[in-house]
Amino acid sequence: MTRRCVCAGILWFLWSGCASDGALGQAKLTPDCAADDLVCVFAGVDDPLAAGSTLDLNLDLEVLGSAASSIELRAVDPTVLEVEGRSVTAMAEGVSAVLIRSDDTVLDFVHLWVADADRLGLRQIGAAQAEGGELGSRFQLLVGDELFVAVEAYAGAQRLLGSAETTWVTDTPFVTLLDEGRPSYRRIVARAPGNATLSVSAMGFERTLTVEVLP
């Protein structure tokens, strides 16, 4: 059964996020998110991964009565998922169990689904945007304002997990694009009054955003 987190204003969630429990109750998996990306923090790994994307995971493992041991993640079906360290790459639509192992012992496991995306969406990141709605195609900023956005894949109305390399293009001096160190994140800085059309492509899809910079 899919479990959703209800934050209810509890401050603890701001720090711990929303974990997906392993089937044996000994492991908790959370996506590796930017600290102020509350939608990512709260969502956990309850949604499918977008085919062609990669999801970096944080693993919290507690095995009662056991000392610390070396841990590895391994996908049961490598045609659906490939695992390297704690990064899971979605190869093709389907479902695969991911085993949490120590040597030859399976300590826990989770099932992850992969779905084919059909479009890209843009989402504003920040505490005021915890509801996670998509950005429209037009946005206004004042000179000096910043817009921190995440590029996300969708299948219909469902947001998919994972990130992929993105390519941003703009041919105007009115805005500057800053790389935030993660493939799907960008910071848009308003530099001078004017209209700027930004184009972003990833996983074979393209999305445009028109930014009007006001004096």
Backbone as CSV, one residue per row, in Angstrom:
resi,resn,N_x,N_y,N_z,CA_x,CA_y,CA_z,C_x,C_y,C_z
1,MET,0.852,-1.188,0.000,0.000,0.000,0.000,0.882,1.230,0.000
2,THR,0.543,2.202,-0.812,1.310,3.441,-0.885,1.031,4.291,0.341
3,ARG,2.087,4.773,0.955,1.967,5.589,2.153,2.353,7.015,1.828
4,ARG,1.508,7.947,2.214,1.795,9.361,2.013,2.050,10.018,3.360
5,CYS,2.914,11.020,3.365,3.226,11.722,4.603,2.265,12.883,4.791
6,VAL,1.779,13.054,5.992,0.978,14.208,6.343,1.802,15.049,7.302
7,CYS,2.175,16.259,6.853,3.130,17.043,7.632,2.473,17.705,8.834
8,ALA,1.268,18.243,8.646,0.484,18.812,9.733,1.233,19.875,10.525
9,GLY,2.208,20.519,9.859,2.906,21.622,10.513,3.907,21.203,11.559
10,ILE,4.213,19.919,11.666,5.135,19.450,12.688,6.561,19.734,12.241
11,LEU,7.313,20.445,13.053,8.650,20.872,12.670,9.570,19.701,12.413
12,TRP,9.335,18.589,13.077,10.219,17.440,12.917,10.331,17.005,11.468
13,PHE,9.251,17.130,10.712,9.273,16.709,9.312,10.228,17.551,8.494
14,LEU,10.447,18.802,8.895,11.345,19.653,8.144,12.759,19.112,8.150
15,TRP,13.087,18.329,9.164,14.442,17.812,9.278,14.535,16.377,8.814
16,SER,13.569,15.555,9.139,13.679,14.130,8.831,13.043,13.760,7.509
17,GLY,12.090,14.598,7.032,11.430,14.283,5.778,10.497,13.107,5.927
18,CYS,10.236,12.463,4.817,9.275,11.379,4.775,9.987,10.149,4.238
19,ALA,10.070,9.107,5.034,10.837,7.928,4.649,9.922,6.840,4.137
20,SER,10.439,6.032,3.218,9.748,4.837,2.770,10.380,3.641,3.476
21,ASP,9.558,2.938,4.241,10.076,1.836,5.025,10.310,0.615,4.151
22,GLY,11.385,-0.117,4.474,11.604,-1.403,3.846,10.562,-2.408,4.309
23,ALA,10.376,-3.464,3.536,9.348,-4.457,3.842,9.583,-5.139,5.179
24,LEU,10.839,-5.241,5.616,11.171,-5.912,6.868,11.285,-4.943,8.038
25,GLY,11.052,-3.646,7.770,11.022,-2.656,8.829,12.371,-2.287,9.414
26,GLN,13.465,-2.613,8.729,14.792,-2.313,9.260,15.492,-1.184,8.511
27,ALA,14.940,-0.760,7.381,15.568,0.284,6.575,14.539,1.352,6.231
28,LYS,15.034,2.584,6.136,14.222,3.704,5.675,14.987,4.398,4.561
29,LEU,14.302,4.646,3.437,14.909,5.294,2.283,14.272,6.652,2.060
30,THR,15.100,7.646,1.844,14.624,8.984,1.509,15.417,9.498,0.321
31,PRO,14.799,10.332,-0.526,15.553,10.918,-1.632,16.554,11.938,-1.116
32,ASP,17.657,12.081,-1.808,18.669,13.079,-1.474,18.225,14.406,-2.083
33,CYS,17.712,15.299,-1.260,17.097,16.536,-1.740,17.923,17.752,-1.333
34,ALA,17.725,18.843,-2.059,18.215,20.129,-1.582,17.475,20.476,-0.296
35,ALA,18.159,21.143,0.634,17.599,21.378,1.960,16.285,22.149,1.921
36,ASP,16.139,23.079,0.964,14.922,23.889,0.915,13.902,23.378,-0.089
37,ASP,14.121,22.192,-0.657,13.149,21.592,-1.571,12.186,20.744,-0.746
38,LEU,11.181,21.418,-0.144,10.301,20.741,0.796,9.429,19.686,0.133
39,VAL,9.055,19.906,-1.119,8.246,18.910,-1.818,9.016,17.599,-1.932
40,CYS,10.289,17.687,-2.297,11.126,16.494,-2.402,11.292,15.832,-1.039
41,VAL,11.524,16.635,-0.007,11.718,16.092,1.339,10.476,15.357,1.817
42,PHE,9.304,15.962,1.628,8.070,15.377,2.137,7.609,14.167,1.329
43,ALA,7.928,14.126,0.031,7.357,13.102,-0.853,7.937,11.720,-0.615
44,GLY,9.175,11.623,-0.117,9.783,10.308,0.015,9.989,9.665,-1.339
45,VAL,9.899,8.351,-1.393,10.047,7.625,-2.663,8.775,6.851,-2.975
46,ASP,7.633,7.506,-2.766,6.352,6.861,-2.987,5.875,6.921,-4.432
47,ASP,6.482,7.762,-5.266,6.086,7.874,-6.666,7.033,7.074,-7.552
48,PRO,6.600,6.715,-8.756,7.506,6.008,-9.676,8.668,6.887,-10.105
49,LEU,9.747,6.245,-10.523,10.865,6.951,-11.128,10.579,7.139,-12.608
50,ALA,11.070,8.223,-13.168,10.954,8.454,-14.605,12.016,7.637,-15.327
51,ALA,11.610,6.893,-16.338,12.569,6.129,-17.133,13.618,7.063,-17.702
52,GLY,14.893,6.709,-17.524,15.983,7.546,-17.991,16.524,8.492,-16.942
53,SER,15.947,8.489,-15.750,16.394,9.385,-14.684,17.172,8.614,-13.623
54,THR,17.805,9.374,-12.737,18.562,8.797,-11.628,18.075,9.403,-10.324
55,LEU,17.923,8.561,-9.316,17.496,9.005,-7.995,18.580,8.654,-6.984
56,ASP,19.102,9.675,-6.300,20.077,9.458,-5.237,19.332,9.259,-3.924
57,LEU,19.707,8.230,-3.191,18.983,7.843,-1.985,19.837,8.022,-0.741
58,ASN,19.160,8.373,0.356,19.747,8.298,1.680,19.179,7.062,2.362
59,LEU,20.015,6.330,3.064,19.607,5.083,3.693,19.838,5.158,5.187
60,ASP,18.776,4.910,5.955,18.862,4.823,7.411,18.532,3.383,7.789
61,LEU,19.516,2.684,8.311,19.365,1.259,8.598,19.570,1.013,10.076
62,GLU,18.628,0.311,10.680,18.743,-0.053,12.087,18.410,-1.530,12.240
63,VAL,19.438,-2.335,12.473,19.270,-3.775,12.661,19.535,-4.072,14.130
64,LEU,18.485,-4.338,14.888,18.627,-4.562,16.323,19.489,-5.784,16.593
65,GLY,20.354,-5.635,17.576,21.207,-6.758,17.953,22.378,-6.971,17.023
66,SER,22.678,-5.978,16.179,23.754,-6.141,15.208,24.692,-4.952,15.269
67,ALA,25.980,-5.211,15.096,26.955,-4.134,14.964,26.924,-3.595,13.543
68,ALA,27.582,-2.462,13.318,27.605,-1.862,11.986,28.292,-2.794,10.997
69,SER,27.772,-2.833,9.783,28.350,-3.687,8.753,28.323,-2.954,7.420
70,SER,29.052,-3.475,6.442,29.049,-2.876,5.110,27.701,-3.127,4.445
71,ILE,27.210,-2.116,3.735,25.881,-2.184,3.132,25.995,-1.937,1.635
72,GLU,25.190,-2.672,0.867,25.078,-2.413,-0.563,23.628,-2.519,-0.984
73,LEU,23.284,-1.770,-2.038,21.967,-1.875,-2.665,22.127,-2.646,-3.963
74,ARG,21.161,-3.523,-4.239,21.217,-4.307,-5.472,19.811,-4.471,-6.034
75,ALA,19.652,-4.166,-7.327,18.365,-4.331,-7.995,18.193,-5.778,-8.433
76,VAL,17.011,-6.335,-8.193,16.729,-7.710,-8.604,16.614,-7.802,-10.120
77,ASP,15.993,-6.805,-10.759,15.826,-6.808,-12.216,16.632,-5.656,-12.816
78,PRO,17.837,-5.932,-13.309,18.681,-4.856,-13.849,18.169,-4.270,-15.152
79,THR,17.183,-4.910,-15.789,16.600,-4.305,-16.986,15.668,-3.152,-16.621
80,VAL,15.222,-3.107,-15.376,14.350,-2.030,-14.897,15.141,-0.989,-14.120
81,LEU,16.034,-1.441,-13.243,16.805,-0.542,-12.403,18.272,-0.943,-12.405
82,GLU,19.143,0.049,-12.440,20.570,-0.171,-12.211,20.978,0.602,-10.973
83,VAL,21.796,-0.011,-10.127,22.207,0.611,-8.876,23.715,0.756,-8.862
84,GLU,24.178,1.964,-8.536,25.595,2.205,-8.326,25.744,2.987,-7.038
85,GLY,26.335,2.367,-6.024,26.385,2.999,-4.717,24.979,3.175,-4.187
86,ARG,24.594,4.432,-3.937,23.226,4.715,-3.494,22.450,5.494,-4.544
87,SER,22.888,5.414,-5.794,22.178,6.023,-6.911,21.455,4.937,-7.695
88,VAL,20.160,5.149,-7.932,19.326,4.201,-8.665,18.942,4.839,-9.991
89,THR,19.284,4.175,-11.095,18.950,4.674,-12.427,17.812,3.840,-13.003
90,ALA,16.767,4.530,-13.456,15.599,3.872,-14.035,15.865,3.575,-15.506
91,MET,15.898,2.298,-15.854,16.255,1.885,-17.203,15.054,1.746,-18.121
92,ALA,13.961,1.190,-17.608,12.791,0.927,-18.445,11.567,0.780,-17.556
93,GLU,10.393,0.987,-18.136,9.144,0.897,-17.386,8.992,-0.492,-16.778
94,GLY,8.543,-0.532,-15.532,8.368,-1.810,-14.846,8.535,-1.643,-13.353
95,VAL,8.793,-2.736,-12.653,8.985,-2.716,-11.211,10.097,-3.683,-10.854
96,SER,10.898,-3.321,-9.885,11.963,-4.202,-9.412,12.136,-4.014,-7.915
97,ALA,12.427,-5.086,-7.229,12.825,-4.985,-5.829,14.269,-4.497,-5.762
98,VAL,14.558,-3.708,-4.753,15.924,-3.292,-4.452,16.290,-3.890,-3.104
99,LEU,17.309,-4.735,-3.106,17.732,-5.423,-1.895,18.748,-4.576,-1.144
100,ILE,18.595,-4.512,0.168,19.561,-3.866,1.045,20.329,-4.994,1.719
101,ARG,21.597,-5.146,1.318,22.353,-6.334,1.683,23.607,-5.983,2.481
102,SER,24.013,-6.956,3.275,25.313,-6.920,3.935,25.975,-8.255,3.648
103,ASP,27.029,-8.218,2.829,27.639,-9.457,2.332,26.568,-10.268,1.602
104,ASP,26.258,-11.455,2.034,25.244,-12.276,1.357,23.916,-12.285,2.099
105,THR,23.769,-11.400,3.073,22.550,-11.368,3.879,21.652,-10.218,3.445
106,VAL,20.390,-10.503,3.141,19.409,-9.471,2.809,18.809,-8.956,4.110
107,LEU,19.080,-7.672,4.393,18.578,-7.064,5.618,17.193,-6.463,5.437
108,ASP,16.889,-6.021,4.229,15.585,-5.424,3.949,15.460,-5.266,2.443
109,PHE,14.270,-4.878,1.977,14.080,-4.627,0.549,12.885,-3.712,0.348
110,VAL,12.895,-3.012,-0.788,11.770,-2.174,-1.203,11.505,-2.443,-2.678
111,HIS,10.295,-2.179,-3.114,9.959,-2.252,-4.531,9.863,-0.833,-5.089
112,LEU,10.532,-0.598,-6.200,10.480,0.693,-6.874,9.892,0.516,-8.268
113,TRP,8.991,1.405,-8.624,8.351,1.371,-9.939,9.017,2.378,-10.866
114,VAL,9.002,2.081,-12.145,9.512,2.980,-13.182,8.397,3.210,-14.201
115,ALA,8.182,4.459,-14.574,7.152,4.808,-15.559,7.772,5.679,-16.644
116,ASP,7.214,5.604,-17.830,7.653,6.459,-18.935,7.033,7.845,-18.775
117,ALA,7.869,8.856,-18.859,7.382,10.238,-18.786,6.757,10.650,-20.111
118,ASP,5.869,11.639,-20.065,5.308,12.173,-21.306,5.450,13.687,-21.416
119,ARG,6.069,14.330,-20.394,6.297,15.773,-20.475,7.195,16.197,-19.329
120,LEU,7.663,17.451,-19.408,8.423,18.066,-18.330,7.567,19.112,-17.632
121,GLY,7.832,19.293,-16.341,7.209,20.359,-15.572,8.275,21.146,-14.839
122,LEU,7.950,22.377,-14.486,8.836,23.225,-13.699,8.153,23.546,-12.380
123,ARG,8.909,23.468,-11.300,8.361,23.725,-9.973,9.263,24.695,-9.220
124,GLN,8.644,25.697,-8.604,9.422,26.639,-7.795,9.794,25.987,-6.473
125,ILE,11.025,26.228,-6.025,11.515,25.664,-4.776,11.610,26.774,-3.741
126,GLY,11.210,26.463,-2.518,11.281,27.422,-1.420,10.185,27.148,-0.427
127,ALA,10.348,27.663,0.782,9.402,27.366,1.859,7.986,27.798,1.522
128,ALA,7.852,28.870,0.740,6.512,29.358,0.397,5.841,28.500,-0.661
129,GLN,6.587,27.554,-1.246,6.046,26.743,-2.329,5.939,25.272,-1.937
130,ALA,5.705,25.002,-0.653,5.677,23.622,-0.171,4.522,22.816,-0.762
131,GLU,3.509,23.516,-1.345,2.407,22.774,-1.938,2.818,22.083,-3.238
132,GLY,3.883,22.536,-3.864,4.451,21.801,-4.994,3.757,21.969,-6.314
133,GLY,2.966,23.036,-6.498,2.309,23.233,-7.768,3.282,23.581,-8.879
134,GLU,2.892,23.244,-10.115,3.738,23.561,-11.264,3.706,25.055,-11.567
135,LEU,4.825,25.545,-12.082,4.870,26.907,-12.585,4.110,26.998,-13.903
136,GLY,3.498,28.148,-14.132,2.911,28.386,-15.430,3.983,28.702,-16.456
137,SER,3.568,29.094,-17.632,4.529,29.359,-18.702,5.107,30.770,-18.639
138,ARG,4.522,31.647,-17.782,5.018,33.013,-17.658,5.231,33.338,-16.191
139,PHE,6.258,34.178,-15.926,6.580,34.537,-14.552,7.157,35.941,-14.549
140,GLN,6.846,36.714,-13.505,7.377,38.068,-13.376,8.358,38.145,-12.206
141,LEU,9.456,38.875,-12.424,10.445,39.125,-11.388,10.831,40.594,-11.410
142,LEU,11.285,41.102,-10.276,11.897,42.420,-10.215,13.401,42.264,-10.380
143,VAL,14.062,43.313,-10.842,15.518,43.265,-10.988,16.147,42.885,-9.644
144,GLY,17.005,41.899,-9.652,17.633,41.406,-8.434,16.937,40.216,-7.817
145,ASP,15.700,39.915,-8.238,14.990,38.743,-7.725,15.617,37.456,-8.252
146,GLU,15.371,36.366,-7.523,15.835,35.046,-7.936,14.671,34.075,-7.939
147,LEU,14.685,33.173,-8.895,13.682,32.117,-8.987,14.424,30.782,-9.025
148,PHE,14.234,29.960,-7.998,14.897,28.676,-7.867,13.917,27.606,-8.336
149,VAL,14.260,26.872,-9.391,13.308,25.941,-9.986,13.906,24.539,-10.093
150,ALA,13.003,23.565,-10.074,13.361,22.173,-10.320,12.662,21.721,-11.597
151,VAL,13.383,20.989,-12.430,12.812,20.393,-13.635,12.390,18.973,-13.285
152,GLU,11.131,18.640,-13.547,10.605,17.332,-13.163,9.879,16.682,-14.331
153,ALA,9.905,15.369,-14.349,9.180,14.610,-15.363,7.790,14.253,-14.837
154,TYR,6.844,14.182,-15.756,5.469,13.823,-15.413,4.975,12.724,-16.349
155,ALA,4.093,11.899,-15.815,3.302,10.970,-16.625,1.851,11.355,-16.395
156,GLY,1.264,12.067,-17.338,-0.059,12.620,-17.113,-0.003,13.636,-15.990
157,ALA,-0.838,13.436,-14.959,-0.876,14.354,-13.823,0.087,13.950,-12.717
158,GLN,0.740,12.805,-12.847,1.590,12.297,-11.769,3.027,12.758,-11.911
159,ARG,3.544,13.356,-10.844,4.951,13.736,-10.805,5.795,12.490,-10.610
160,LEU,6.875,12.385,-11.387,7.774,11.253,-11.293,9.061,11.655,-10.584
161,LEU,9.681,10.681,-9.960,10.922,10.925,-9.234,12.124,10.811,-10.158
162,GLY,13.259,11.294,-9.664,14.509,11.164,-10.403,14.862,12.449,-11.136
163,SER,16.141,12.577,-11.429,16.625,13.729,-12.177,17.494,13.247,-13.325
164,ALA,17.632,14.104,-14.322,18.454,13.787,-15.486,19.188,15.052,-15.890
165,GLU,20.210,14.893,-16.718,20.926,16.060,-17.216,19.972,16.962,-17.991
166,THR,20.035,18.242,-17.680,19.168,19.214,-18.340,20.004,20.224,-19.119
167,THR,19.429,20.716,-20.210,20.079,21.745,-21.024,19.186,22.979,-21.045
168,TRP,19.726,24.101,-20.580,19.003,25.361,-20.566,19.556,26.284,-21.639
169,VAL,18.665,26.996,-22.315,19.068,27.923,-23.373,18.314,29.235,-23.196
170,THR,19.044,30.339,-23.224,18.444,31.665,-23.286,19.382,32.572,-24.071
171,ASP,18.818,33.479,-24.844,19.656,34.336,-25.691,19.501,35.809,-25.324
172,THR,19.091,36.080,-24.072,18.925,37.461,-23.654,19.808,37.738,-22.439
173,PRO,20.182,39.026,-22.242,20.997,39.389,-21.075,20.167,39.747,-19.852
174,PHE,18.833,39.609,-19.958,17.978,40.076,-18.871,17.993,39.143,-17.664
175,VAL,18.348,37.885,-17.875,18.422,36.925,-16.770,19.727,36.141,-16.876
176,THR,20.169,35.628,-15.738,21.335,34.758,-15.683,20.925,33.427,-15.058
177,LEU,21.394,32.333,-15.638,21.104,31.003,-15.116,22.294,30.506,-14.310
178,LEU,22.043,30.090,-13.070,23.092,29.581,-12.202,22.892,28.092,-11.953
179,ASP,23.957,27.336,-12.113,23.937,25.901,-11.846,24.002,25.687,-10.341
180,GLU,23.026,24.948,-9.806,22.967,24.716,-8.366,23.690,23.451,-7.933
181,GLY,24.412,22.802,-8.854,25.178,21.619,-8.495,24.409,20.326,-8.561
182,ARG,23.140,20.379,-8.934,22.308,19.182,-9.126,21.696,19.276,-10.514
183,PRO,21.601,18.160,-11.234,21.200,18.236,-12.650,19.874,18.931,-12.904
184,SER,18.905,18.750,-12.022,17.562,19.254,-12.326,17.267,20.616,-11.715
185,TYR,18.215,21.218,-10.994,17.981,22.496,-10.332,18.695,23.629,-11.060
186,ARG,18.024,24.783,-11.142,18.649,25.994,-11.650,18.120,27.185,-10.860
187,ARG,18.981,28.220,-10.730,18.568,29.474,-10.134,18.553,30.529,-11.233
188,ILE,17.413,31.185,-11.401,17.242,32.212,-12.421,17.321,33.568,-11.726
189,VAL,18.292,34.382,-12.125,18.521,35.678,-11.491,18.138,36.782,-12.483
190,ALA,17.251,37.692,-12.054,16.830,38.810,-12.906,17.901,39.897,-12.889
191,ARG,18.384,40.282,-14.088,19.491,41.232,-14.183,19.078,42.615,-14.671
192,ALA,18.150,42.674,-15.625,17.767,43.962,-16.208,16.346,43.842,-16.745
193,PRO,15.620,44.964,-16.840,14.244,44.921,-17.328,14.172,44.390,-18.763
194,GLY,13.177,43.575,-19.018,12.967,43.013,-20.346,12.328,41.635,-20.258
195,ASN,12.033,41.058,-21.406,11.423,39.733,-21.479,12.462,38.702,-21.912
196,ALA,12.513,37.598,-21.208,13.451,36.522,-21.525,12.687,35.221,-21.674
197,THR,12.960,34.506,-22.750,12.373,33.187,-22.953,13.443,32.136,-22.683
198,LEU,13.163,31.263,-21.733,14.092,30.212,-21.360,13.562,28.884,-21.875
199,SER,14.458,28.071,-22.402,14.094,26.748,-22.894,14.923,25.709,-22.156
200,VAL,14.261,24.670,-21.653,14.957,23.594,-20.959,14.552,22.268,-21.594
201,SER,15.542,21.412,-21.813,15.268,20.091,-22.374,15.918,19.024,-21.508
202,ALA,15.236,17.881,-21.403,15.725,16.738,-20.634,14.915,15.516,-21.027
203,MET,15.563,14.376,-21.088,14.907,13.093,-21.360,14.065,13.117,-22.635
204,GLY,14.480,13.921,-23.610,13.775,13.970,-24.885,12.595,14.917,-24.919
205,PHE,12.358,15.680,-23.850,11.245,16.622,-23.794,11.781,18.039,-23.634
206,GLU,10.938,19.014,-23.960,11.337,20.411,-23.857,10.233,21.217,-23.212
207,ARG,10.621,22.240,-22.461,9.674,23.129,-21.798,10.217,24.546,-21.888
208,THR,9.347,25.521,-22.083,9.767,26.915,-22.151,9.125,27.711,-21.024
209,LEU,9.818,28.769,-20.612,9.341,29.649,-19.556,9.690,31.086,-19.958
210,THR,8.688,31.944,-19.982,8.902,33.349,-20.283,8.952,34.140,-18.984
211,VAL,10.056,34.840,-18.771,10.250,35.634,-17.565,10.237,37.105,-17.947
212,GLU,9.330,37.868,-17.341,9.281,39.310,-17.536,9.953,39.966,-16.346
213,VAL,11.047,40.673,-16.615,11.786,41.355,-15.549,11.336,42.818,-15.521
214,LEU,10.820,43.230,-14.372,10.311,44.585,-14.196,11.345,45.442,-13.484
215,PRO,11.361,46.746,-13.773,12.354,47.627,-13.124,12.056,47.806,-11.638
